Structures are given as structure tokens and as C-alpha cells.
Amino acid sequence: MLISIIIPTLNEEERIEKLITHLQQDPSFPLVMEIIVVDGNSEDRTRGGS
């Protein structure tokens, strides 16, 4: 069984990269088919933009 992880975010520039890296290093990561980050119109660089 494969799973998808959906992460809702709002102004998470400081934490989102660390969270995704942690999830990718988790021993169960081979079960993860995709990680979807859904941004709630952040005012920081959560979406990777300027």
C-alpha cells in the first residue's frame, strides 16, 4: 500500500523544508507515493517564491 501525505501550510517558511526532509528520511518513506504541500496564501516564502 502506498500513501500520499498532504501538508496544509500558512507562513511555514521556517519549518517546511525541515519537515519534508524528515519525512523523506523516515524508514517508512518507501510507502509514500507523494508529498503534497497546500499553501493557504502565505505572506512569507513558504511557496518558494520571493
Secondary structure by P-SEA (a helix, b strand, c coil): cbbbbbbbbccccccaaaaaaaaaaccccccccbbbbbbccccccccccc
